[in-house]
């Protein structure tokens, strides 16, 4: 299934999509063993890391949102909707023989 950033739809399903969770647990080494400092899972710290194909026009709209630091609504492959997210573009590249399409490497941060 395609993804959406606001109303901007990807050309197809993402090449890759990984959810990184913000689990704030830390093991602390002591002289006689270990202890754990656990602040739990922080939902707002989770983020998505994606590689996805967009048309050049769609990419231009996403890049404008990124430049303006606009909060967006992200719809993932399953249809789940995530509000108040920030787009962070990591890299992009033209597709060989298809200059009208761009492979975008980006993150979606929940804030």
C-alpha positions as YAML, in Angstrom:
chain: A
units: angstrom
residues:
- id: 1
  name: UNK
  ca: [0.00, 0.00, 0.00]
- id: 2
  name: UNK
  ca: [1.15, 3.55, -0.68]
- id: 3
  name: UNK
  ca: [2.01, 6.04, 2.04]
- id: 4
  name: UNK
  ca: [0.83, 9.62, 2.38]
- id: 5
  name: UNK
  ca: [2.36, 12.79, 3.77]
- id: 6
  name: UNK
  ca: [-0.65, 15.07, 4.24]
- id: 7
  name: UNK
  ca: [-2.36, 14.56, 0.84]
- id: 8
  name: UNK
  ca: [0.88, 13.73, -1.01]
- id: 9
  name: UNK
  ca: [0.85, 10.09, -2.07]
- id: 10
  name: UNK
  ca: [3.86, 7.95, -2.90]
- id: 11
  name: UNK
  ca: [4.14, 6.33, -6.31]
- id: 12
  name: UNK
  ca: [4.11, 2.83, -4.78]
- id: 13
  name: UNK
  ca: [4.75, 1.07, -1.49]
- id: 14
  name: UNK
  ca: [8.00, 2.02, 0.25]
- id: 15
  name: UNK
  ca: [11.19, 0.20, -0.68]
- id: 16
  name: UNK
  ca: [11.84, 0.00, 3.06]
- id: 17
  name: UNK
  ca: [10.12, 1.20, 6.22]
- id: 18
  name: UNK
  ca: [11.52, 0.73, 9.71]
- id: 19
  name: UNK
  ca: [10.02, 1.90, 12.97]
- id: 20
  name: UNK
  ca: [12.59, 2.94, 15.57]
- id: 21
  name: UNK
  ca: [11.22, 2.88, 19.12]
- id: 22
  name: UNK
  ca: [12.32, 5.18, 21.92]
- id: 23
  name: UNK
  ca: [12.74, 2.75, 24.81]
- id: 24
  name: UNK
  ca: [14.58, 4.59, 27.56]
- id: 25
  name: UNK
  ca: [16.13, 1.78, 29.52]
- id: 26
  name: UNK
  ca: [19.77, 1.67, 30.48]
- id: 27
  name: UNK
  ca: [21.94, -0.94, 32.14]
- id: 28
  name: UNK
  ca: [24.33, 0.55, 34.68]
- id: 29
  name: UNK
  ca: [27.35, -1.53, 35.60]
- id: 30
  name: UNK
  ca: [28.24, -1.61, 39.27]
- id: 31
  name: UNK
  ca: [31.26, -3.10, 41.02]
- id: 32
  name: UNK
  ca: [29.21, -6.07, 42.28]
- id: 33
  name: UNK
  ca: [26.80, -6.47, 39.35]
- id: 34
  name: UNK
  ca: [24.33, -4.38, 37.38]
- id: 35
  name: UNK
  ca: [21.25, -2.30, 37.90]
- id: 36
  name: UNK
  ca: [18.69, -0.97, 35.45]
- id: 37
  name: UNK
  ca: [17.43, 2.57, 35.10]
- id: 38
  name: UNK
  ca: [14.10, 2.39, 33.28]
- id: 39
  name: UNK
  ca: [12.12, 5.44, 32.14]
- id: 40
  name: UNK
  ca: [9.87, 3.36, 29.91]
- id: 41
  name: UNK
  ca: [8.83, 3.64, 26.29]
- id: 42
  name: UNK
  ca: [8.31, 7.23, 25.10]
- id: 43
  name: UNK
  ca: [5.75, 7.21, 22.27]
- id: 44
  name: UNK
  ca: [6.64, 10.67, 21.01]
- id: 45
  name: UNK
  ca: [10.27, 9.59, 20.53]
- id: 46
  name: UNK
  ca: [9.42, 6.85, 18.02]
- id: 47
  name: UNK
  ca: [10.24, 7.55, 14.39]
- id: 48
  name: UNK
  ca: [9.94, 5.95, 10.96]
- id: 49
  name: UNK
  ca: [12.85, 5.58, 8.55]
- id: 50
  name: UNK
  ca: [11.71, 5.19, 4.93]
- id: 51
  name: UNK
  ca: [12.95, 4.84, 1.38]
- id: 52
  name: UNK
  ca: [10.14, 5.58, -1.05]
- id: 53
  name: UNK
  ca: [9.55, 6.60, -4.68]
- id: 54
  name: UNK
  ca: [7.69, 9.85, -5.42]
- id: 55
  name: UNK
  ca: [6.94, 11.79, -8.58]
- id: 56
  name: UNK
  ca: [9.08, 14.92, -9.00]
- id: 57
  name: UNK
  ca: [6.02, 17.11, -8.31]
- id: 58
  name: UNK
  ca: [5.24, 15.20, -5.09]
- id: 59
  name: UNK
  ca: [8.89, 15.43, -4.02]
- id: 60
  name: UNK
  ca: [8.84, 19.21, -4.53]
- id: 61
  name: UNK
  ca: [5.83, 19.47, -2.20]
- id: 62
  name: UNK
  ca: [7.49, 17.29, 0.45]
- id: 63
  name: UNK
  ca: [10.73, 19.26, 0.20]
- id: 64
  name: UNK
  ca: [8.77, 22.49, 0.75]
- id: 65
  name: UNK
  ca: [7.19, 21.00, 3.91]
- id: 66
  name: UNK
  ca: [10.64, 19.96, 5.11]
- id: 67
  name: UNK
  ca: [12.19, 23.39, 4.39]
- id: 68
  name: UNK
  ca: [9.35, 25.16, 6.20]
- id: 69
  name: UNK
  ca: [9.53, 22.69, 9.11]
- id: 70
  name: UNK
  ca: [5.79, 22.17, 8.79]
- id: 71
  name: UNK
  ca: [4.11, 19.56, 10.97]
- id: 72
  name: UNK
  ca: [2.41, 16.92, 8.82]
- id: 73
  name: UNK
  ca: [0.06, 13.98, 9.02]
- id: 74
  name: UNK
  ca: [1.69, 10.71, 7.99]
- id: 75
  name: UNK
  ca: [-0.31, 7.68, 6.82]
- id: 76
  name: UNK
  ca: [1.73, 4.48, 6.89]
- id: 77
  name: UNK
  ca: [1.37, 1.36, 4.73]
- id: 78
  name: UNK
  ca: [-1.21, -0.18, 7.05]
- id: 79
  name: UNK
  ca: [-3.42, 2.90, 6.86]
- id: 80
  name: UNK
  ca: [-2.59, 4.07, 10.40]
- id: 81
  name: UNK
  ca: [-2.58, 7.86, 10.65]
- id: 82
  name: UNK
  ca: [0.06, 9.69, 12.69]
- id: 83
  name: UNK
  ca: [-0.57, 13.40, 13.37]
- id: 84
  name: UNK
  ca: [1.86, 16.16, 14.31]
- id: 85
  name: UNK
  ca: [4.88, 14.61, 12.63]
- id: 86
  name: UNK
  ca: [8.00, 16.21, 11.23]
- id: 87
  name: UNK
  ca: [9.66, 15.22, 7.95]
- id: 88
  name: UNK
  ca: [13.47, 14.95, 7.93]
- id: 89
  name: UNK
  ca: [14.95, 14.41, 4.45]
- id: 90
  name: UNK
  ca: [18.20, 12.44, 4.53]
- id: 91
  name: UNK
  ca: [18.90, 12.06, 0.79]
- id: 92
  name: UNK
  ca: [17.27, 11.72, -2.61]
- id: 93
  name: UNK
  ca: [18.22, 10.43, -6.06]
- id: 94
  name: UNK
  ca: [16.78, 10.39, -9.56]
- id: 95
  name: UNK
  ca: [15.78, 7.02, -10.92]
- id: 96
  name: UNK
  ca: [17.81, 5.77, -13.90]
- id: 97
  name: UNK
  ca: [15.86, 6.36, -17.15]
- id: 98
  name: UNK
  ca: [12.98, 7.89, -15.16]
- id: 99
  name: UNK
  ca: [13.99, 11.48, -14.32]
- id: 100
  name: UNK
  ca: [10.40, 12.34, -13.38]
- id: 101
  name: UNK
  ca: [10.66, 10.14, -10.27]
- id: 102
  name: UNK
  ca: [12.76, 10.53, -7.14]
- id: 103
  name: UNK
  ca: [13.76, 7.94, -4.57]
- id: 104
  name: UNK
  ca: [13.54, 9.75, -1.25]
- id: 105
  name: UNK
  ca: [15.30, 8.63, 1.92]
- id: 106
  name: UNK
  ca: [13.61, 10.32, 4.88]
- id: 107
  name: UNK
  ca: [12.47, 10.03, 8.45]
- id: 108
  name: UNK
  ca: [9.12, 10.83, 10.01]
- id: 109
  name: UNK
  ca: [9.47, 11.99, 13.60]
- id: 110
  name: UNK
  ca: [6.57, 11.92, 16.02]
- id: 111
  name: UNK
  ca: [6.52, 15.08, 18.12]
...
